[in-house]
Amino acid sequence: MPLPATLSLPLRRLRVAALVLALAAPVAAAEPAGVAFRQALAEAVAERPVASEVYRDRAFAPIWTADTAAAERRRAALFEALRGLPLHGLPAADLDGLTARMAAARTAGDLARVEAALTAQFLSYARRLGAGLLTPSEIDTDIERTAPRPDLAAALRAVAGAERPAVHLRGLAPQSAEYTRLMKARLELGEIVRAGGWGPEVRARRLEPGDSGAQVVALRDRLIAMGYLGRTATARYDAAVVEAVRRFQEAHGLEVDGIAGGATLRALNTPAEARLRSVLVALERERWLPRERGARHILVNLTDFSARIMDDGKVTFRTKAVVGARSPAGKHTPEFSDEMEHMVVNPSWYVPRSILARDYLPKMKRDPNAAAYLQLMDGGGRVVSRSAVNFNAYNARNFPFNVRQPPGPRNALGLVKFMFPNEHAIYLHDTPEKHLFDRHTRTYSSGCVRLEEPFEFAYELLRPQTDDPEGLFHSVLETGRETQIDLDRHVPVHLIYRTVRARPDGRLAFRPDIYGRDAKIWTALAARGVAIADAEG
């Protein structure tokens, strides 16, 4: 791969320096010069365990600074990869400082320290591309993700022996289709930002079919610039504009009515820079996810209020979801990955202590018979009569009973729950509150994820292990008894949070930052040196 013009001269000077060192002394002195390089390299990497291990195994022979065509290809590939870090939404590398050190190299010790510096840059590149720049839980305690841990020693050994080092370096980034599409979107949005965005904002409170005038023209022009409307000279809110607005609304998770109301206009007027920030955050989030998601897996996107079953990269089932409330009284649904092991048909609901303290115990103190559909259970699982309990003698900390709602159609969990046991006590479940699925923003639960079509979800999960999944499910349901159905194969579950997804057709689908997590991530990325200006270039 040819070197960037700005880098070729320093690298050539590095090769010359190496040749001068090798040729300036008689043959008998060649080995001591090699020893000097190796000793200096051993010292330079002594505090870096990965580099020290790899170089020790190769007798401290150089990877980058050897006077060979293969080493030159590795250098060129590394510099090209480092130059491309902003394309991934990562901070730019200090290439000027690195090339200055290379140009100034004159002694074996100089070359060894350059060798160590190039390796440090490679390891940083591999770590950031493989695991991301940030530690998820440090940004928000509800982001319970352990980013993948790339095998840095293996990566360094591999690039040292790679015939095509540039291909190897590109392969260190996530190879998912979503990451590839986000990278393409990053490039396209960078061009739009550099060109000045999508044009003037639409300064109206509401526009609807039949309207005309300057603001309809602004709406038209913005829809054209965004790719939702073909070229047209109309100044009226005609059928073509209606359809374009509907397409825009569908892509942004808005009510699809073809009317440019407040929420639609706010989304339309969101600047390209803000959309680019969302893509850069999404790239970081993609680096946090497991590389192997599972040939079959469940994907719950909290911002999209949806749950999907994915088979070999394709959606085979999708249903609406309700997620954790945004209010102080609610509980944000966390992000994490686990494995679904079983479902419980006709479940009981054991009231969480937080909900008991907030909602039910105060009511029972006022009226011992409040919420009569709930049972008090002692430590042995026996039902306790409320008449035998002085509720005013207890508080949330010392209340000695569990509170249970028996199975039934009015149970808070509905008629089935789907379990992937985890420390957060989060699961997917049915709900009797079906009216909530008619809303576009569905943040009403106490943290768990409610499904609009739980029975159909169960059928899909059971399909691989029975010829009659519906019959099996309903034969258990009709008993009315709480029953566990194990999944023959556990199914990975990924609760993710994406305010932007790159669809296979090339369009971007945006969603609101319902819990403010992406704003926190962007603040942290910017503090670490990620810049919109770099992403534009």
N, C-alpha and C positions, 0 to 999 in steps of 0.2 A: 504494500500500500504506500503510495507516495506521501511524503511528509507535508504538512502545511508549510507554506512558503516561509512563514515567520519562524518556524522551528528548524528548518533544514540546516541553516548555517551553524547554529550552536551544536547540533548533533554531529555534523561533519567535523567541527573543531574537536569535539570529544573523541572521535575516532582518530583524528590526527594526534591528539595528546597521547592516546594509548599506544599508537604506533611509534611515536618518538620515544616513549619510555622503553619499549621493547627493543628498539634498534640502537639506542644510544650507548648501550653497554655491550661488552663482549658476551659471547654465548655462555660462558661460565657464570656470568652474573645474572642470567635470565631466571634461574630458579629462585635465588634470593629475592628478586623483584616480585616473583609470584608469591613468595612467602609473605612479603611485606603487605601485599594487597589482601591476602587471606587473613592475616593477623588484624589488619585495620578493619576489615569487614566484620570479623568476629566481635571486635570491640563495638562497632557501630550498631550491631543488632542484638547485643547482649541483653538489653532490657526489653526486647520484643520477642516473647516466647515463640510465636508462630514462625517469624522470620528466622530466628536462631535455630529452631528445629530443622527447617527445610534446608538452610545453608549448611548446617552441620552434616546432614545426610549427603550433600553433594560436595563435601570437602571444601566448602566456601568458594566454589567456582561461580563466576558471575552469571547472572541471568540476562541482565540488560546491557551491560557495558563491555561485553566481549567484542573484539574486532572481527565479527562474523556477520554474514548476511542474515542469519537467523536472529541474532540479537538485534540487528537494525530493524527487522520486521517487528520484533516485540516492542522495541521503543516506539516505533511509529504507531503501532496499534494502541499502545498505552496512552500516548499523547492524544490521539484521536478520541479515545474513550473519555479521557479526562475533559477534553474540550466539549464533549457532549453531555456532561453532567447536568447542565441547566435544562436540557431537553427532557430529563427525567424529573424535573422539579427539585433538583438538589443544588447545593451551593457550588458556584464555580471554583475550580481549583486554581491555585496560584501558579500558573504556568510560567509567568515572567520570572518569578523567583527561582523556579526549578531550572529553567533554561539558563539563567545567569550562573547558577552553580555549575552547570554542565560546561558552559563556555569557559569558566575559570579553572577547570580541573587541569592540574599539571603533574601531580605526583601520584604514586600508587595509593597513598592515603586519601588524596582527593577523590580518586576514582572509586575507592571503596565506599566513601561517604555518599557519593552520588548514587552508587548502586543501592545502598541502604535507603536513600531518600526515594528512589524510584519504586522500590519494593513497598515502602510505607504508603506511597500514593496508590499503588495497586491494591493493597490490603484495605485501605480506606474505601476505595471504589467498590471492591467486592462486598465489603460489609454493608455499605449504604445501599447498593443495588439489591443485595440479597435480603436485608432485614429492615431497611428504612433508616431514616436519620434520627427519629425520635423514639423514646420509650413510651409506648401507648398509655400505660397506667399512670405515668407521671403527668400526662396531659389531663386526664379525667379518670377518676377511680372506677367509673362505670365502663371504661374500655378495658375489659379483662382479656387482653390478647398478649400472648407471648410470641413475638415475631420469630420467624424461622431463624435458626442459627446456622449460617453457611459455614461449611468446612473450609476455613481460610487456608490451612496448610495444603489441603488437596487442591484448592483452586490455584495456589501459587505453583505447586508442582506441575499441575496441568498446563498452565500457561508457559512454563519453562520448556515443556516438551511439545507444545502444540505446533503443528505444521501451519495452521491458519490462526494465529493468535487473535486477530480481530474478531473472528467468528466466536472464539472462546469467550472473549470479553463481552460481546453482546449477549451471550448466553447466560451471563451472571444475573441479568435482570429477570423478573418474573416473565414466564412464557405464556401466560394466560391470554386468551383472546381479548378479554376486557382490558388488560394492560396495553396491549398493542393498539386497540381502538382509542384508548385514552391518550396515548402518545400522539396518535394522528390528530386527535381533537386539540391537543395542546399546541401543535404546530399551526393548525388552522386558526385557533383563537389568537395565537401570538401575532399572526399576520393581520387579523382584524383589529387588534389593539393598536398595532403599529400604524395601520391605515386610518386610525381615528375613531374606530367603533362602528356602530350601526346607524349613525346619523342622529339628528335632533330627537330629543325626548317627545313623547306625545303628552301635551299639556292639556289634559281634559279629565274631568271626573268620571265621565261615562260616555261611551259612544255605542250606538246600536244601529241595526239595519235601517236604511232610509236617511241617515244623517249625511251631511256633506260639509265641505269647507276645509279650512287649513289644517285642522287637527285630524280629520279623516285622511288628508294627504300625508301628514306625518305618520299616521298609523300605517297607511299603505306602504310608504317608503321603508319603514322599519321592518315590516313583515317581508318585504322584498329582500332587504339587506340580510335578513336572518334566514332566508331560504324557504319561507312558508308560503310565499305568493309569487307567481310568475310575473314577468314584466307587464305592466298595465299603466295606462294614463288616467284611470278613473279617479274622480274626486268624490265619488259617492260610496257609501257603505253598502256595496252591492253584494250579490250572491257569492262572487269570488272572494271578497274580503271576509264574508261570514265563514266560508269554508277554511280560509287561511287562519282566522282566529280560532276556529274549532281545532285545527291541527296544532296550533300553538298551545292551546289549553290542554289538550290531551298529553302533549310532551312535557308539560309542567305540572301535571297532577292537579289541575284546576277543574272547576265545574265546566263541562263542555256544553255551552249554550250558544256560542257564536257571538256573544255580547261582550264588549270590552268594558267591563266594570272595574271596580277598584283593584281587586286582587289581580286581574289580568293585566291591567295597565301597570301596576307595580312590577310585575314580572317582566313585562315588555320593556320597561324603562331601566331594568337592572343593567348596569354598564358591562361591557365586554370584559373589563378588567376584573370585575367581581366573578364573572363566570369562569375566567381563566384561573383565578384563585381556587375556585371549587374543583377544577380539574387537577391542579397541582396537589391539593389535599387528597383527592381521590387516588392519585398515583401513590402517595405515601401510604394510604390505607391499603391499597392492593398489595404493597410490599409486606404488610403485616400479616396477611392471610396465609394459611397453610398452602404450600405448593400443591399438595395432593388433596383435593377437596372431596374425592370419592366419585366413582363412576356414577353412582346414585347418591344424591345428597339433597338435603332440605336447606333452602335459602330463604331467610326471613330478612327483608330489608325494612328496617324500622321506619325510615323516612317515607317509604312508599306505601306503608301499611298493607303489606302483602306477604304471603307465604307461597313458595313455589317448591315443587319437587322437580329436581333436575336429573335427567338421565343422559349420560354421555354428552353433556353440554347443551342439551335441549330441554326446554320447559315442557314437562309432560302433565303437570297439573298446577293450577294457580287459583288462589282464593284470597279474598280480602281479609285483612287482619285489623284488630284493635290492639294498640300497644300502651305502654305506661303513660300515665297522666303527666302533664307538664306543670300542674299546679303544685304548690308546696305540700298540699295534703296527699299528693299522689307519689308514685315511685317511678322514676325513669327506668325503662327496660335496658339492662346492660347489654354489651356486645361481647360475645365469646363463641367458642366452638366446642361441641361435645358430640355425643353419639346417642341417638334415640334407641332405647332398648325395648320398650313395651308401651302398650296403651292400657288404660284402665276404663272399662265400660261400667256405667252406672256408678260414678265415683262419689265418695263422700268429700265434703269440703271442711277442712279443719281451719278455722279462722286464724290467720297469722296474728301474732301477739301485737304487732303494730296497729293492725286494724281493730283488734279487740280493744286496745287502749284508747284509740281515737274515736271509734264509733259505738261499739256495743256495750262496754262496761259502764260508761256514763248513762246510757239509756236504762240498763238493768238496775242501776242504783236508784233511778227515779221511779222505775216500774219493774219489779222482778219478773213480770211476765212479758216484757218487751221482747220483740223478735222471737216469738214463741216457736218458730220453726227450727230454732237452734237448740241443740242438746248440750248439757253439761256432762263431761266425762271425767271420771277420776283416773288416777294413775294406772288402775287395773283394767281400764276400758269399760267400766260400768257406768250406766246412765245415773246421774244424780238429780233428785227432785229439786227444783228451784225453791220450793217452800222450806227446804232445809238449809238454805244458804242466806247468810246476811251479807248482801253485796256491799254494803257500806263499810264493812270491816276490811275490805281489800282495795288494793290499787293494782295498777298494771304489772308491777314487779312481783307482788306476792300472791296474785290470784292463782289458786292451786288447781284449777280445772282447765282441761282442754274444752274448746267449744266447737261442736261439730254440726254440720248440716247433713242429714242423711241423703242417700241417693234419691233422685226424683227429677221431674221435668223443670222444677223451679230452682234446682240446685245452682249455686253460683258458677259451678264448673260445667253446667249443662249435663250432657249424657255421656261424654267421653273426654278423657284427657290423655295427652301424649307425653311420655316421660323420657327425659334424658337427664338423669340425676346429676345435680350440680349444687355447688355451695350457695348459689343465689336463690335456690328454690323457685326457679323459673321453668315453666313448661308451656306447652300449647294446649288449648282446650276449647270446648264448646261454650256457649253462653245463652242464657234465656233472653238477653237484651239484644235481640236481633235488629232493633231499630237503629242501633249505633252504626251499622254497616251502610246506612244510607247517607252518612256524612262523609265529607271529603277529608277532613282532618280528624283522625280517629285515635286520639290520645286520651283514653278514659279508664284504662285498667290500673290495677295496683302493682303492675310490673310484668305479669305474665302476658302471653299473647293469645288473644281470643280469635277463633277462626269462624268465618261466615259459613263455610261448608265442611264441617268436621266429619260428617259421615262419609262424604266422598273422599276426603283426605284419608280416612281410615281404609276405605276400599283400596285406594292406590297403594298404601303401605302394605296391605295384606296380599295384594295380587301376586307377588313372586312366590308365595308359600301356599297358595290354595287355588283350586280351579273355580271356587265360588266365594270370593271375598265378601260379597254382600250378604250371602246366606250365612256365612260364618259369623259375621259381625252381628246381624240381627238375631241369630239364634241365642247369642249371649245377651244382647240388649233386652230381649223380651223376658228374660228371667227376672229382671228387676234387681238382681243381686250384684254387688260390687265384685267385678271379675277382672283379673289381669290377663291380657293376651300378649305373650312374648313375640317379638319379631325374630324370626329365624336368623336373619342377618341384621346387625345393628346398622343404622343409617346415620352418617355424619350430619350434624345440624350446625349451620353457621348463621348466627344472628349478626347481621352487618348493619352499617349505617352509611348510606351513600346518598349524598345530595345531588350527585350527577352520575348517570350511567351512560356509557356509549353503546348505543344500540347497533345491531348488526347492519342496519340500513345506513349507518353513518351519522344519523341524527343523535343529538344529545338529549337526554331526558333529565330535567332538573326537578328537585324536590326541596322543600324548605328545611332549614337547619333547626329542626323542632326542639332539640335540647341545647342548642348553642355549642355543640361539640366541635363542629368544623371551624367555627370562629376561633376556638381555643387552639386547635391544631395549626391554623394559619398563623396565629400570633407566635406560636413556638417555632414554626418553620422560618418565619421572617427573622426572629431573634437569632436563628442559627445561620442566617445568610442567604436564605432563599429569597429571590427578588423577582417581581413581575418584569422588570426591565431585562433580566437575563432570559426569562421565558419568552420574551418577544423576539430575541435575536436568533 
